[in-house]
Amino acid sequence: MTEILIATFNENKRREIKALFTGYRKIKIMMLNDLKIHPPMIVEDGKTFRQNAVKKAVIMSRFFDGFVVADDSGLEVAVLNGKPGIRSARFARVNATDTENNAKLLNLLENVPIEKRTARFVCHIAFAKNGKLLDSFEGQISGKILFEGRGGNGFGYDPLFVPDRHEKTLAEMSPGYKNRISHRAGALKEFKKVSHKYF
């Protein structure tokens, strides 16, 4: 049985990543609270999603015998020059709530017409073992930011984001459908293409 640790304290991310691993055989998905040690707090000080994901995966793999998967992801809005970007979770302030982050984003986009509210979600997933990076993968999904939130599913900026060629926000979609089209799903699909090399 191959053990894979999902290295995140974000319950929503852990739930999504675990669901995306459904279908793998002979794999046991582990969470940070399954460890018998208290994992270190990791400062996400990278300048890119990839740097943060790699740092988390490599550091955590020094404390776990199996494979480690870590992600860093966020929203990039074109008219805001890519913001909130790597600061997506702490856009309004450190330890900001989703409501606070969404409110700040809407305030910055107050006078921006819908055709210029283009954005994309980006996810970078890093895969490590024994303190060494094995591989990394990126997924993206493009869309637009609405003028107000819709839907009660998802988390983060999901209520404001309508993917291209869709009418519903990510927060209006079922978790199963979102997990087929999301940026995180895209990164995991790239991972699945090469997973046979490892297990």
ABEGO torsion letter per residue (X at the ends): XBBBBBBBABAAAAAAAAAAABGBBGBBBBBAAABABBBBBBBBABABAAAAAAAAAAAAAAABABBBBBBBBEBBBAAAGGOAEAAAAAAABBGBBAAAAAAAAAAAAAABBAAAABBBBBBBBBBBBGGBBABBBBBBBBBBBBABBBEABEBEAAAABBBBGBABBAAABBAAAAAAABAAAAAAAAAAAAAAAAX
